[in-house]
């Protein structure tokens, strides 16, 4: 008997077509199922807008830090201080109240002196044209306005500014004329002086830009001014920093 072959029988691969059988059908290859769009993995895209915002924020914070460091160095080296305003004197050379059928009318003249001092010894203050407004009775009665031309204050310099105002035919409320005359006779009238200007500094010849400054001098009567009282005026820088 012939010896039986021990070689394994090879299996036909899927889709095999026997060339001796031309009519044999061929099975199509198995295709992967098509997933709906909701199940398809989305490609991640880089958010360049977010990166740009982060970079801008970091740069902005660095600039703020640099400004703070520079301001600190300037303060340590120059010890900058705001100018100081005082009301020196106040007079009313003329005050007439005329009664008319439709009310009381005021004619008045005032003369005030405001002292401005530069307390810093290493910087110069430059002021633009300063607008002065004078009133009485907590601002209820206007006594006129005046403008002082631009001026400068050198290191530790003091200047006295003369302000003259007048009003003609200003209509008063009921009883204000009598009240003004009585307070003027007793010198209990309390004037209010408001100053609207801009100021900048010069450090070793280098000019720093102008900032808005509002000054208000009040809370002292004419009698107190004659007795030598000179309370410091209130200064407001950029409408939000108030210094008494």
C-alpha positions as CSV (number, residue, x, y, z in Angstrom):
1,X,0.0,0.0,0.0
2,X,1.3,3.4,-0.9
3,X,2.2,5.6,2.0
4,X,-0.5,8.2,2.7
5,X,0.5,11.9,2.3
6,X,0.8,13.8,5.6
7,X,0.7,17.3,4.0
8,X,-2.3,19.4,5.2
9,X,-4.9,20.4,2.8
10,X,-4.8,24.1,2.0
11,X,-8.0,26.0,2.4
12,X,-9.2,28.2,-0.5
13,X,-9.1,31.9,0.3
14,X,-12.4,33.9,0.3
15,X,-13.4,34.9,-3.1
16,X,-11.3,32.3,-4.8
17,X,-12.4,31.4,-8.3
18,X,-11.5,28.2,-9.8
19,X,-10.2,28.8,-13.3
20,X,-11.6,25.4,-14.4
21,X,-15.1,26.5,-13.5
22,X,-15.8,29.8,-15.4
23,X,-19.4,30.0,-14.4
24,X,-18.8,30.0,-10.7
25,X,-20.3,33.1,-9.0
26,X,-17.9,35.3,-7.0
27,X,-18.9,36.6,-3.6
28,X,-18.4,40.3,-3.2
29,X,-16.0,41.5,-0.5
30,X,-17.4,42.4,2.8
31,X,-17.8,46.2,3.2
32,X,-17.6,48.1,6.4
33,X,-20.9,49.6,7.6
34,X,-21.4,53.3,6.9
35,X,-21.9,55.3,10.1
36,X,-24.3,58.3,10.2
37,X,-22.7,61.8,10.4
38,X,-23.5,62.1,14.2
39,X,-21.3,59.0,14.9
40,X,-18.4,60.1,12.7
41,X,-15.3,61.4,14.7
42,X,-14.9,65.2,14.3
43,X,-11.5,66.6,13.4
44,X,-10.3,69.0,16.1
45,X,-9.3,72.5,14.9
46,X,-7.0,74.9,16.7
47,X,-8.7,77.9,18.2
48,X,-6.4,80.7,17.0
49,X,-8.8,83.4,18.4
50,X,-8.3,82.0,21.9
51,X,-4.5,81.9,21.6
52,X,-4.5,85.5,20.3
53,X,-6.6,86.7,23.3
54,X,-4.3,85.0,25.7
55,X,-1.3,86.6,24.2
56,X,-2.9,90.1,24.2
57,X,-3.8,89.7,27.9
58,X,-0.3,88.7,28.8
59,X,1.2,91.6,26.9
60,X,-1.3,94.0,28.5
61,X,-0.4,92.7,32.0
62,X,3.3,93.1,31.2
63,X,2.7,96.7,30.1
64,X,0.8,97.5,33.3
65,X,3.6,96.0,35.4
66,X,6.2,98.1,33.5
67,X,4.1,101.3,34.1
68,X,3.8,100.5,37.8
69,X,7.6,100.0,38.1
70,X,8.4,103.2,36.2
71,X,5.9,105.2,38.4
72,X,7.4,103.7,41.5
73,X,10.9,104.7,40.5
74,X,9.8,108.2,39.7
75,X,8.1,108.5,43.0
76,X,11.2,107.3,44.9
77,X,13.5,109.6,43.0
78,X,11.4,112.8,42.7
79,X,8.8,112.4,45.5
80,X,6.2,114.2,43.4
81,X,3.4,116.1,45.2
82,X,0.3,117.8,43.9
83,X,0.1,121.6,44.1
84,X,-1.6,123.1,47.1
85,X,-4.4,125.7,46.8
86,X,-5.5,128.0,49.6
87,X,-8.0,130.9,49.6
88,X,-6.2,133.9,51.0
89,X,-8.9,136.6,51.0
90,X,-12.3,137.5,49.7
91,X,-14.0,140.9,49.4
92,X,-17.3,142.1,47.9
93,X,-16.8,145.8,47.0
94,X,-20.3,146.1,45.6
95,X,-23.5,144.2,46.3
96,X,-26.9,145.8,45.3
97,X,-30.2,144.0,45.4
98,X,-33.0,145.7,43.3
99,X,-36.6,144.8,44.0
100,X,-38.8,144.6,40.9
101,X,-42.3,143.4,40.3
102,X,-41.1,140.1,39.0
103,X,-38.5,139.5,41.7
104,X,-35.1,140.5,43.1
105,X,-32.1,141.2,40.9
106,X,-28.4,141.2,42.0
107,X,-25.6,143.4,40.9
108,X,-22.3,142.5,42.6
109,X,-18.5,142.7,42.3
110,X,-16.0,140.4,44.1
111,X,-12.3,140.2,44.5
112,X,-10.6,137.0,45.7
113,X,-7.0,135.9,46.1
114,X,-6.1,132.2,45.8
115,X,-2.6,131.0,46.8
116,X,-1.0,128.2,44.8
117,X,2.1,126.4,46.1
118,X,4.4,123.8,44.6
119,X,5.5,121.7,47.5
120,X,7.9,119.6,45.4
121,X,11.5,120.6,45.2
122,X,12.5,118.7,42.1
123,X,9.6,119.2,39.6
124,X,7.9,122.1,37.8
125,X,4.1,122.4,37.5
126,X,2.7,123.9,34.3
127,X,-1.0,125.1,34.3
128,X,-3.2,125.9,31.3
129,X,-5.7,128.8,31.4
130,X,-7.6,128.4,34.7
131,X,-11.4,129.2,34.9
132,X,-12.6,130.5,38.3
133,X,-16.2,130.5,39.3
134,X,-17.3,132.2,42.5
135,X,-20.6,131.6,44.3
136,X,-22.3,132.0,47.7
137,X,-24.8,130.1,49.8
138,X,-23.4,126.7,48.8
139,X,-23.4,127.5,45.2
140,X,-27.0,128.8,45.0
141,X,-26.0,132.4,44.1
142,X,-23.5,132.9,41.3
143,X,-21.2,135.8,41.8
144,X,-19.5,135.6,38.4
145,X,-16.4,134.0,36.8
146,X,-12.9,134.9,35.6
147,X,-10.1,133.3,33.7
148,X,-6.4,133.4,34.7
149,X,-3.9,132.9,31.9
150,X,-1.6,129.9,31.8
151,X,1.2,130.0,34.4
152,X,4.0,127.8,35.9
153,X,5.2,127.0,39.4
154,X,8.9,126.3,39.8
155,X,10.4,124.1,42.5
156,X,8.9,125.2,45.9
157,X,7.4,128.3,44.4
158,X,4.3,130.1,45.7
159,X,2.0,132.4,43.7
160,X,-1.0,134.5,44.6
161,X,-3.7,134.7,41.9
162,X,-6.1,137.7,41.9
163,X,-9.6,136.8,40.7
164,X,-12.2,139.6,39.9
165,X,-15.8,138.7,39.0
166,X,-19.0,140.7,38.5
167,X,-22.7,140.0,37.9
168,X,-25.4,142.3,36.5
169,X,-29.1,141.7,36.7
170,X,-29.0,138.1,38.2
171,X,-32.4,137.0,39.2
172,X,-32.6,135.8,42.8
173,X,-34.9,133.4,44.6
174,X,-37.3,134.8,47.2
175,X,-35.5,135.9,50.3
176,X,-31.9,135.5,48.9
177,X,-31.3,139.2,48.5
178,X,-32.1,139.9,52.2
179,X,-30.0,136.9,53.3
180,X,-27.0,138.0,51.3
181,X,-27.1,141.5,52.7
182,X,-27.4,140.2,56.3
183,X,-24.5,137.8,55.9
184,X,-22.3,140.5,54.2
185,X,-22.9,142.9,57.1
186,X,-22.0,140.2,59.7
187,X,-19.2,138.8,57.5
188,X,-20.7,135.3,57.9
189,X,-21.0,134.9,54.1
190,X,-19.2,131.8,53.0
191,X,-17.8,132.1,49.4
192,X,-17.2,129.1,47.2
193,X,-14.4,129.3,44.6
194,X,-14.1,126.6,41.9
195,X,-11.2,126.2,39.6
196,X,-11.2,124.3,36.4
197,X,-7.8,123.8,34.7
198,X,-5.3,121.3,33.4
199,X,-1.8,120.7,34.8
200,X,1.4,118.9,33.7
201,X,4.8,118.5,35.2
202,X,8.4,118.9,34.0
203,X,11.1,116.4,35.4
204,X,14.6,117.4,34.5
205,X,13.5,119.0,31.3
206,X,11.2,116.2,30.3
207,X,7.5,117.2,30.0
208,X,4.7,114.9,31.1
209,X,1.2,115.3,29.6
210,X,-1.6,117.4,31.0
211,X,-4.2,116.0,33.4
212,X,-7.6,117.5,34.3
213,X,-7.7,119.2,37.8
214,X,-10.7,120.6,39.6
215,X,-10.3,122.7,42.7
216,X,-12.9,123.8,45.2
217,X,-12.3,126.2,48.1
218,X,-15.1,126.7,50.6
219,X,-16.1,126.1,54.3
220,X,-14.6,129.3,55.5
221,X,-16.5,132.6,56.1
222,X,-15.3,136.1,55.3
223,X,-14.7,136.7,59.0
224,X,-12.6,133.6,59.2
225,X,-10.5,134.7,56.2
226,X,-9.9,138.1,57.9
227,X,-8.8,136.3,61.0
228,X,-6.1,134.4,59.0
229,X,-7.8,131.1,58.4
230,X,-6.6,129.5,55.1
231,X,-8.0,126.0,54.9
232,X,-6.6,123.8,52.1
233,X,-8.8,123.5,49.1
234,X,-10.1,120.1,47.7
235,X,-8.4,118.9,44.6
236,X,-9.9,116.3,42.2
237,X,-7.7,114.8,39.6
238,X,-9.2,113.1,36.5
239,X,-12.7,113.4,38.1
240,X,-12.1,110.4,40.5
241,X,-9.0,111.1,42.7
242,X,-10.1,113.5,45.4
243,X,-7.6,115.0,47.9
244,X,-8.7,117.1,50.8
